[in-house]
Amino acid sequence: MNKEALIDTPKKAKKTNDYMVVKRHGQLVSFEKERIFYAIQAAFQEEIGSEQNASIIKELTEYISDALLEKAEKGASLTVEGIQDFVEISLMKKGFHNVAKSYILYRNERTKKRNKDPSHIKIFRQDKQTLVRFNPIKIASSIERCLRLSNKTVERTSKELAEIVNTLTEKVVAGAVARAQEGEAIYVKDIQDAIEKALMEQKFFDAAKEFIIKRTQKEGSSPYTSGSVSATENGQKQFTFQTKEGEQKTISELALLDKFRFACRGLEDIVSVQDLLQTSTMQFYDGIKEHEIDLSNIFSARTKIEKDPAYAKVASRLLLDVLYRETIGISASDPSLKKAHAAYFTKLVPHGVRIGRLHENLLDFDLEFLAEQMDIESDDLFQYLGLQTLYDRYLIHEQERRLETPQIFWMRVAMGLAMNEEKKNERAVQFYQILSKFLFVSSTPTLFNSGTKHP
């Protein structure tokens, strides 16, 4: 060991408790030299053995601590990450390269463990700006409350119910951790969607209904007031809403009925259009936004899934209507939808390349040929949960506007898979037919990246 390398240790000792360190979660704590000592000791133990190097470890600790406190004395802010960086640099500067390597590996391992720890995840609140700490306890509490309400439980939570709560909570938390590790921004809405999905997948439909109702109430929906509804000459109710651009417009009860009837096509003997209309309009309020009407319509079908699974198809079709209007600009019931869909696809690919979302090699495909091969009726194969997941996580978007429909999504993935094939157009169609009919579905990394700038 080269002890001579340590003779430049600062001579003036400083009181460590006079200085503060900013931890990763923002809390301030006193500077503790012992933490540096134990970290260096662990690194020496891993590579060399710390007993015969006790004096060197102590000298290193004094050197690093005094150097950091000198920086703090000059006004520098001490942070956990900054201190660890300085320890690494100091170990290498003093010639302890293997020890520095061990310290770096240990630090990286701790980082991985922190990333898997739900308590280190931050999520955005409803305002999409404020970050708060992810709290699994709130998830468990919400699930337990909804299960107790749906089962009309008044006594102490049973062991069986507790196990169900734990299982569902673990699933939601694991999903949030996975998304955080992928570097995705997580919003309160995402956690709420995951709770709802977990309850419904395990067939706790009553509990899911309780959760949806509580969620809607918390988000501010309330019965419409007299200022938001009027009557037309033929007696039909007419509702006033605000567009995204801030314009005041109206929609009639008849138009809403037509929307629900189209979503219920083929299911008229099973579902009730009138019940859907009534449930939806009960959530309208004075000054309701246009997108909130869509959400209310979907919500009206979601709450009835526990009554009959056919309502999951209705909810899916209502969401498809939202998606078509968001992407192509026309409704699901428009007779020109198929033609408009094909024309939109041929314009979308060049646009996606221009904005850096799609790979330039997609321009080598025969876009008009591929546009004609897409079967937009296959969108009806989706159930609500699948389509909502696709909408929330998988579709390419630009400034919060989705650019892909489900069939364009499948074709984009297929084109990415066929990019290097000799007969790329024919292969893309083959891949598309397999994917769009749910005969096989690729894993998430492929669905996210195929055909993009990072295939």
N, C-alpha and C positions, 0 to 999 in steps of 0.2 A: 504493500500500500504506500502511496506517496503522501506521507503526512506533511511534507513541505508545502504541499498545495493549499494547506489550511492556515498558513501563518498570517494571511491577510484578513483574518476574522476581525470585525470591528471591535474596538476595545471598550467602548462605552456601553454598559448594560442599561437596558431601559425597562421600565415597568410595563409588562405586557398587558395588564388589565386596564391600562389607560387608553387602549386602542380597541376599536370594534371591527368585526368582520361581517360582511354581508353574505348570508347563506343563500343557497339556491332558491329558496322559496321567499326570499326578501326579508327575513328576520335578521336583526342585529344581535350578535353575540360577542362576548369578550374574546380577544385574541388569546389563544392557548398554545404556548410553545410545546407543551407535552404532546399535542396531536401531531405536530411535525416530527417529534422524536420517535413516536411509536410507528409512524408511517415509514420513516427511514429505516428504523430497526427491522420492520417486517420485510422490507426490500433486501436488506443485507442478509437476513436470515434465509431468505429464499435462494440467494446466489452464493453467499460465502460462509455464512454462519456469524451470528452477531456477537457471541460471547468474546471472541478474541479481538473484536473491533469495537468494543464498547466506547473506548476513548475517542475513536474517530467519529462514531455516530454522534457522540455528545458535542464534539467540536463542530461537526457539520450542522447540527441543530442550532448551536449558538450563532454560527455564521449566517445561516439562512434567516433565523429569527431577527437578529439585529439588523440585517440588510433590509428586511421587510418593514421593520419598525422605523428605520430611517426614512424609507419612502413615505410611510404614513405620516411621519413628523413633518414632511414637506408638503403634506396635503393630499397625497395619493389615497384612493379608496381601496381598502383591502377586501378582496372577494375570495371565496373558496376556490373558484376556478383559477384566479390569478396566483394565489399562493401555491397551488399544485403545479402550475406552469413553472413558477420560479424554482420549486424543488427539483423538477426535472432538469431544468437548465443548469442549476448549480451542481447537481450530481455529475452531469456530463462535463461541465467546465472543470471540475476537480479530478477528472479522469476515471470516475467510477461508472464506466459505460454499461457494464453488465447489471449493476445495481439499478441504474437509471432505467434500463430495459425492463427489469422486474417490476419497478415502481409503475412504469407506464402500463404494463400488462395488468397489474393489480387495479390501477385506476380505471382502465377500460372495462374490466370485469364488474367493478362497482357501478359504472355507468349503465351497463347492460341490466344489472339488477334493478337499478332505479327506474329504468325505462319500463320494466315489467311491473313495477309497483304502482298500483292504481292511484295511490296518494300523491304521486308526482305528476299526474295528468292534469292538464288545465283545459277547461271547456268554456265556450262562449255562451253568455247569457242570451236572453231573448232579444236584446238590443243588437246582437251580433258584433259588439265592440268590447264589452267588458269581459275579462277573463276571470274565472273563479276556479277554485280547486275542485276536482272531481271527488264526489263523496258517495261511495258505495252504500253507506248507511241509509242515505235518503232513498236509494233504489229499493233496498230491502223493506224499508218502512212503507213505501208506496205500494209495493207488491203485496205485502202483508195486509195493509188496510183494504185493498180492493178484494182480496180473497176473503177476508173476514166479512166485508159487506155483502159479497155475493152469496156467501154461505150462511148469512145472518148469524154469525158467531158472536156471542156476547161473553162467553167464559174465556178463561186463559187460553192462549194459543197452544194447540196440542203439538206433540212431538212430530206427528205426521205432517201437519201444516207447516211447521218450522222447516222441515226437510224440503218441502216443496218450495218454500220461499228461498231457502239457501241455494237450491238447484237453479232456480230461475235467475236469482241475483248473480250467481257465478257466470251464467251464460251471458248476461248483459254486460257484466264487468269485463269478461274475456274479450267480448267484441270491441269494447272501447279501448282496451289495451292494444289489441291487434291493430286498430285504426291509428292509434297514437304512434305505434312502432313504424307504421307505413308513412308517417309524417303528415297524416291528414288532419285538417282542422276539424274539431268536434264541437257541435252545438248542442244546447239543451234539447232542441227538437230531435236530434239524432238519438239521444238517450231515451227520450219519451217514445220515439218510434220503436226502439229496440225492446222496451218494456212491453209495449202493446203487442209487438210481433211474438215475443217469447210467450206471453199469456195465450195468444191465439193458436200458436203452433202446438202448445200442450193441451189445447181444447178447453181452456178455462175461459169460455166465451162470456159468461156472466161477469167475471172479474175484469175481463178486457173492456166490457161495456162500462163498468163502473169507472175504470181508469180513463176511458175516452171522455166520459161525461165530466169528470173532475178536471181533466186537462182542458177541455173546451171552456169550462167556467173560469178557470184560472187565466186563460188567454184573453178573457174579456168579452166573450160572446154573451149576448143577453137578448131577451125577447125584443122584437122590433117595436119601435114606438110609432105613434100616430104620424110623426113627421116623415117616416120612411115608406109609407104605404098609402096608396090612393086607389080610386076605382075608375075604370074606363066606362065608356058609354054603355057597353054591353054587360056591365056588372062585374067584369073580371078585375081582380086585384092587380095593382101595378106597383112595383117596388123601385125606389130610387137608390142608385148606387154611385160610387165614385170610381172613375177609371184610373189607370196608372198615371195618366197625364194630368189628373185632377179635374177632369170634366164630369159634370153631373148627367147621368143617363138613367133610363128606366128600363125595366124588364117586366113583362106581364106574367101573370100566373099561368096563362096559356102557353107562353114560350117555355116556361119551366116544366110544365106538364109534357110538352113535346120532347124536351131533353130527356126526361125520365122515361117516357114511353120508348124512345129509341134505345136507351140503355137496358130496358127490360124486354126487348124484342125476343120472342121465343120462350119467354119465362112468365108470360102473363097469368098462367094458371097457378103459379107458385108465389110470385111476389105481388105487392100492392103498390101501384103507382101513386095512389092518393096518400097512402101512409108515408111514402118517401117525400112527397111534396110538403105534407104537413110538418113532418119532422124537420125538414130543411128550413122552411120559412119561419119556424119558431125561433131559430137562431139569428134571424135578421135583426138589425138594429139601425137606428138613424145614423146615416153617414157610412154605412157598410161599404167596404172596398170590393171591387169586381172580383179579385182573386178569392176573397172571403166567401163570396157566393158559391164559387166552385168548391171550396173546402167544405162548406156547409152541405152541399149536395152529396159529396163523397161521404161525409160524416153520417148523413142520414142512412146511407146504405151500410156503412161499416157497423153501426150499432145494431143492425138487424141480422148480421151474419150468424149470430148464435141462434136466431130463430129458424133460419134456413140457410144452408151454404150457398144457395143460388144468389143470395145478395152479394157474395164475394165477386161473382161475375158482373153484377150490376155496378159495384164500386170500381171494378177494373175498367169497365167501359166508360164510366164517368171520368176517370183519370185519363183515359186515352183521348177523350174529347179535349181535355185541358192541354194535353201534350200536342195534339194536332194543331190547335190554335196557337200554341206557343212557338211551334216550329214552322209549319207551313202557312199558318194564318187562316185556316178554314176549319169548320167544325167536323165532327165525326159523321154527322148525318148528311153532309154536303155530297150530292151525287157525283161531283167532279173530283172527289178525293183521290182516287187511284191515279188519275191523269196528273193532278197537281203534285202528288207524291213523287211520281217519276221525274217530273220537271224539276222539282225541288232538289232531288238527289244529284242531278247532273250539275247543278249550280253549287251545291253544298261542298262537294269534293274540292273544286278549285279554291273556294273560299276558305275551307279548312286548311288547305296547304298555305295560302297567303298569310293566315293569322298564326301559323306555326303549330296547329293542333294535329294535322294529318301529314303523313309522309308524302314527299313529292313523287315517289314511285307510283302512287295510286293514280296519278294522271296518265300513266301508261295503259291503263285499262280502258276498255270500250264502255264508257259510262252509260251511254244510251242503251246499249244491249243489256247491261246489268240492271238498269232501272226497270226495264220491262220484265225482268225475271223475278222481281220482288213481289210477293203475295201479301198485300196489306191485310187481307182477311186473317192471316195467321196471327195477327195481333190479338185476335179473340181467344187464342189458346191460353193467354195469361190469366191467372187468378190475381186477385188484388194484391196480396202480399208480395208476390214475385214482381209485378209491375211497379209497385211502389219502391221496392228495393232497387230495381233497375233505374227508375227515375231519380232516386236520391243519390245513387253512388256511381253508376256506370256510364250514363250518357254524357258525351262530350258537350261542354257548354261554353258560352262566351258571355262574359259579364252577367252571370247568373241566369242566362237564357239557354235552355236546352237547344242543341242543334240537331240532335238525332231523334228519329222515331225508333221504335223497337226493330222494325225490319231494316232500316238503314244501319242501325247498330250491328245487327247480325251480318249484314253485307260488308260493313267496314272490317269486322273481325275476319270474315272469310277472305276478303281481298288481301289483308295483311298476311294471312296464312299462305295464300297462293302467289305472293309477290314474286317469288323466284322460280315458279313453275314455268315450263315451256309453253303450255297452253293455259295461260294464267286466267283468262276469262272463263273457260269451261271449268277449270278447277275451282275457281271462286264460286261459281254457281253450285257445284257439287257440295262444297263446304257449307255454303249458305243453306241449302235445302236440309242438310243434316242438323245444323244448328237451329234454324228457325222452326223446325218441327219437333224440337226437343228430343231428337233421337240420341243426341250427345251434346253436352255442353262443356266447353273448356273451363279450366280453372280461372280464378280471378285475375292473376297476373296477365294471362293471355287476353281476357276480355277487356281489361284496362288498357293494354298497350298495343295490341295488334293493329297495324295500320297507322299507328301514330308516329311521332318523331322518335320515340323510344321503344321500338318493337322488341 
